């Protein structure tokens, strides 16, 4: 009689979350089960969570037996096969990036993508990549997912870091002299955000409106406003929702959607976190003050 061996179980996944820049999954892998990754079109990262386990892995013809600890990262470039087996149950955050994202980011950084050699790296320790992994894991586990713009920014930061760690050339660092968006660029961008608060906004959309690359756009926006673009969009959503609550009799559920929140609870939790108050604590009119409210600027 053949006893079926347990299979890896996907606990949380980015499927259906409108993520454009990367795919992610938090996977429970039973001890003693071989986990094989076929070389495909995507770059892959695996980050270990939970208690340490003894791992036996083979990637790109290189075999390594090690004690795998929380925060350990394995990077497998596109086209490279890999096999892992642990002696105890573990949880792995799997991330997949398309090479085109790294090529685009390299171009925006002024690097020649063809000269950046991405090699398999096992048991990599990198504080920046680990922080990105924790942020993605937290979003996967959250009852209310973040705006896709936030994930775009994390994916972009991950691509930048992979390029930095794959090349011996010192990365170009934006300093105090980093350029800003022109008044016209900033006006077009803020107008675009205001008129599209009810939509899911992506980094590529905002960068296209500004006419600059996504990687450069992030620094230029921060230099121009003093605020990361994701935080700016969240603040605008909150201010618009608060204005609707205070000046209209629209149901809270409709206000949440009009301001770009996933649902009413999402709006309430975001307001509580940012403003320290809930929608229910904002005074509402007994009748409509004006028929149509313009988004605050």
C-alpha positions as CSV (number, residue, x, y, z in Angstrom):
1,X,0.0,0.0,0.0
2,X,1.4,3.4,-1.0
3,X,1.1,6.1,1.5
4,X,0.5,9.5,-0.1
5,X,3.1,12.0,1.0
6,X,2.0,15.5,2.1
7,X,2.3,18.2,-0.4
8,X,3.2,21.9,0.0
9,X,0.3,24.1,0.9
10,X,-0.2,27.6,-0.3
11,X,-1.4,29.6,2.8
12,X,-1.7,33.0,1.2
13,X,-1.3,34.1,-2.4
14,X,-1.3,37.3,-4.4
15,X,-3.6,35.7,-7.0
16,X,-6.6,38.0,-7.7
17,X,-5.0,41.0,-6.0
18,X,-4.3,43.0,-9.1
19,X,-0.5,42.9,-8.5
20,X,1.3,43.8,-11.8
21,X,4.9,43.8,-10.7
22,X,5.4,40.6,-8.9
23,X,3.7,37.4,-7.7
24,X,3.9,36.1,-4.1
25,X,2.8,33.2,-2.1
26,X,3.4,32.1,1.5
27,X,3.8,28.3,1.4
28,X,3.9,25.7,4.1
29,X,6.3,22.9,3.1
30,X,6.2,19.6,5.1
31,X,9.5,18.2,6.3
32,X,11.0,15.6,4.0
33,X,9.1,16.8,1.0
34,X,11.2,17.7,-2.1
35,X,10.2,21.1,-3.5
36,X,11.3,21.5,-7.1
37,X,11.4,24.6,-9.1
38,X,11.7,24.3,-12.9
39,X,13.8,27.0,-14.6
40,X,11.2,29.3,-16.2
41,X,10.8,32.8,-17.4
42,X,10.7,34.4,-14.0
43,X,13.3,35.3,-11.4
44,X,12.5,33.6,-8.0
45,X,13.3,34.4,-4.4
46,X,12.5,32.2,-1.4
47,X,12.7,33.6,2.1
48,X,12.5,31.4,5.1
49,X,10.2,32.0,8.1
50,X,9.7,30.1,11.3
51,X,12.1,27.9,13.3
52,X,15.5,26.9,11.8
53,X,15.5,23.7,9.7
54,X,18.3,21.6,8.1
55,X,18.1,22.1,4.4
56,X,19.5,20.2,1.4
57,X,19.3,22.2,-1.8
58,X,20.7,22.0,-5.3
59,X,20.5,25.0,-7.6
60,X,22.2,25.3,-11.0
61,X,24.4,22.4,-10.4
62,X,25.6,23.6,-7.0
63,X,24.5,21.6,-3.9
64,X,24.5,23.1,-0.4
65,X,23.5,21.6,3.0
66,X,23.0,24.1,5.7
67,X,21.0,25.2,8.7
68,X,18.3,27.4,7.2
69,X,17.3,30.3,9.5
70,X,14.6,32.9,9.5
71,X,15.5,35.6,7.0
72,X,17.7,33.4,4.9
73,X,17.0,34.1,1.2
74,X,17.7,31.9,-1.9
75,X,17.7,33.7,-5.3
76,X,17.2,31.6,-8.4
77,X,17.5,33.5,-11.7
78,X,15.2,32.8,-14.6
79,X,16.0,29.6,-16.5
80,X,17.8,27.9,-13.5
81,X,16.4,24.7,-11.9
82,X,16.4,24.1,-8.1
83,X,15.5,21.4,-5.6
84,X,15.0,21.9,-1.9
85,X,14.3,19.4,1.0
86,X,14.1,20.3,4.7
87,X,14.1,17.9,7.6
88,X,11.2,19.7,9.3
89,X,8.1,21.7,8.4
90,X,8.9,25.3,7.3
91,X,7.2,28.3,5.7
92,X,8.7,30.0,2.7
93,X,7.7,33.3,1.1
94,X,8.1,32.8,-2.6
95,X,8.4,35.9,-4.8
96,X,8.5,35.9,-8.6
97,X,9.7,38.8,-10.7
98,X,9.7,39.2,-14.5
99,X,13.1,39.9,-16.0
100,X,11.6,42.8,-17.9
101,X,11.1,44.7,-14.6
102,X,14.8,44.4,-13.8
103,X,15.7,45.4,-17.3
104,X,13.5,48.5,-17.0
105,X,14.9,49.4,-13.6
106,X,18.4,48.9,-14.8
107,X,17.8,51.3,-17.7
108,X,16.3,53.9,-15.3
109,X,19.4,53.6,-13.2
110,X,21.7,54.1,-16.2
111,X,23.0,50.6,-16.2
112,X,23.4,48.2,-19.1
113,X,21.1,45.3,-18.3
114,X,23.1,43.0,-20.7
115,X,26.2,43.5,-18.4
116,X,24.4,42.6,-15.2
117,X,25.0,38.9,-14.5
118,X,22.4,37.4,-12.1
119,X,23.8,34.2,-10.5
120,X,22.1,31.8,-8.1
121,X,22.6,32.9,-4.5
122,X,21.9,30.6,-1.6
123,X,21.5,31.6,2.1
124,X,21.7,35.2,1.1
125,X,21.5,37.7,4.0
126,X,20.4,41.2,3.0
127,X,18.6,43.5,5.3
128,X,16.8,45.5,2.6
129,X,15.5,42.4,0.8
130,X,14.4,40.9,4.1
131,X,12.5,44.1,5.0
132,X,10.7,44.0,1.6
133,X,9.9,40.3,2.2
134,X,8.4,41.1,5.6
135,X,6.3,43.9,4.1
136,X,5.0,41.6,1.3
137,X,4.2,38.8,3.8
138,X,2.3,41.2,6.1
139,X,0.2,42.3,3.1
140,X,-0.5,38.8,2.1
141,X,-1.7,37.9,5.6
142,X,-3.7,41.1,6.1
143,X,-7.5,41.0,5.9
144,X,-7.5,44.2,3.9
145,X,-4.9,44.3,1.1
146,X,-2.9,47.4,0.4
147,X,-3.3,49.5,-2.7
148,X,-1.4,47.9,-5.6
149,X,0.7,51.0,-5.8
150,X,2.4,50.0,-2.6
151,X,3.2,46.6,-4.0
152,X,4.6,48.2,-7.2
153,X,6.9,50.3,-5.0
154,X,8.1,47.2,-3.1
155,X,8.7,45.3,-6.4
156,X,10.6,48.2,-7.8
157,X,12.8,48.5,-4.6
158,X,13.4,44.7,-4.8
159,X,14.5,45.0,-8.4
160,X,16.9,47.9,-7.5
161,X,18.4,45.8,-4.7
162,X,18.9,42.7,-6.9
163,X,20.7,44.9,-9.4
164,X,22.9,46.5,-6.7
165,X,23.9,43.1,-5.3
166,X,24.6,41.6,-8.7
167,X,27.1,44.2,-9.9
168,X,30.4,45.4,-8.6
169,X,29.7,48.9,-9.8
170,X,28.7,51.3,-7.0
171,X,25.0,52.1,-7.3
172,X,24.1,55.7,-8.1
173,X,22.6,57.3,-5.1
174,X,20.1,60.1,-5.2
175,X,21.3,62.8,-2.8
176,X,20.3,66.3,-1.8
177,X,20.9,67.4,-5.4
178,X,18.5,64.9,-6.9
179,X,16.1,66.5,-9.4
180,X,12.5,67.3,-8.7
181,X,9.4,67.2,-10.7
182,X,8.7,70.4,-12.6
183,X,5.7,72.5,-11.5
184,X,3.9,71.3,-14.6
185,X,4.7,67.6,-14.0
186,X,3.6,67.9,-10.4
187,X,0.3,69.7,-11.4
188,X,-0.5,67.0,-14.0
189,X,0.3,64.2,-11.6
190,X,-1.7,65.6,-8.7
191,X,-4.7,66.3,-11.0
192,X,-4.4,62.7,-12.3
193,X,-4.4,61.3,-8.7
194,X,-7.4,63.5,-7.6
195,X,-9.5,62.5,-10.6
196,X,-8.7,58.8,-10.2
197,X,-8.9,58.2,-6.5
198,X,-11.7,55.7,-7.0
199,X,-9.3,53.5,-9.2
200,X,-6.5,51.2,-8.3
201,X,-3.4,53.3,-9.0
202,X,-0.1,51.7,-10.1
203,X,3.4,53.1,-10.1
204,X,3.7,52.7,-13.9
205,X,0.6,54.9,-14.4
206,X,1.9,57.7,-12.2
207,X,5.3,57.6,-13.7
208,X,3.8,57.7,-17.2
209,X,1.8,60.8,-16.4
210,X,5.0,62.5,-15.1
211,X,7.0,61.4,-18.2
212,X,9.8,59.8,-16.3
213,X,10.9,56.2,-15.4
214,X,9.3,54.6,-12.4
215,X,12.6,54.3,-10.4
216,X,13.5,57.9,-11.0
217,X,9.9,59.0,-10.4
218,X,9.9,57.7,-6.8
219,X,12.9,59.9,-5.8
220,X,11.7,62.9,-7.7
221,X,8.2,62.8,-6.1
222,X,9.7,62.5,-2.6
223,X,12.0,65.4,-3.4
224,X,9.1,67.5,-4.7
225,X,6.6,66.8,-1.9
226,X,8.6,65.5,1.0
227,X,6.3,62.5,1.0
228,X,6.6,59.0,-0.6
229,X,4.0,58.7,-3.3
230,X,2.1,55.8,-1.7
231,X,1.6,57.8,1.5
232,X,0.5,60.8,-0.5
233,X,-2.2,58.8,-2.3
234,X,-3.4,57.3,1.0
235,X,-3.6,60.8,2.6
236,X,-5.6,62.1,-0.4
237,X,-8.0,59.1,-0.2
238,X,-8.6,59.8,3.5
239,X,-9.1,63.6,3.0
240,X,-11.5,63.0,0.2
241,X,-13.5,60.5,2.2
242,X,-13.5,62.7,5.2
243,X,-14.9,65.6,3.1
244,X,-17.6,63.4,1.7
245,X,-18.6,62.2,5.2
246,X,-18.7,65.8,6.5
247,X,-20.6,67.3,3.6
248,X,-22.9,64.7,2.1
249,X,-25.4,62.1,3.1
250,X,-23.9,59.4,0.9
251,X,-23.8,55.9,2.6
252,X,-20.4,55.1,4.1
253,X,-20.1,52.1,1.9
254,X,-20.4,54.3,-1.2
255,X,-18.0,56.8,0.1
256,X,-15.4,54.1,0.7
257,X,-15.6,53.0,-2.9
258,X,-15.6,56.6,-4.2
259,X,-12.4,57.3,-2.3
260,X,-10.7,54.2,-3.6
261,X,-10.9,51.9,-0.5
262,X,-11.7,48.2,-0.9
263,X,-14.7,48.5,1.3
264,X,-16.1,50.4,4.3
265,X,-14.0,48.5,6.9
266,X,-10.9,49.3,4.9
267,X,-11.7,53.0,5.0
268,X,-12.4,52.9,8.7
269,X,-9.2,51.1,9.6
270,X,-7.1,53.4,7.4
271,X,-8.7,56.5,9.0
272,X,-8.1,55.2,12.5
273,X,-4.5,54.5,11.7
274,X,-3.7,57.8,10.0
275,X,-6.2,60.3,11.6
276,X,-6.7,58.6,15.0
277,X,-10.5,58.7,14.4
278,X,-13.1,56.6,12.7
279,X,-15.7,57.7,10.1
280,X,-18.4,57.4,12.8
281,X,-16.6,60.1,14.8
282,X,-17.0,62.7,12.0
283,X,-20.1,64.8,12.2
284,X,-22.5,64.2,9.4
285,X,-25.0,66.7,7.9
286,X,-28.7,66.0,8.3
287,X,-29.2,67.0,4.7
288,X,-27.1,67.3,1.6
289,X,-25.1,70.5,1.7
290,X,-24.3,70.6,-2.0
291,X,-25.2,68.3,-4.8
292,X,-21.7,67.4,-6.0
293,X,-18.5,67.7,-4.0
294,X,-15.3,68.5,-5.8
295,X,-12.3,66.6,-4.6
296,X,-10.2,68.7,-2.1
297,X,-6.9,70.0,-3.5
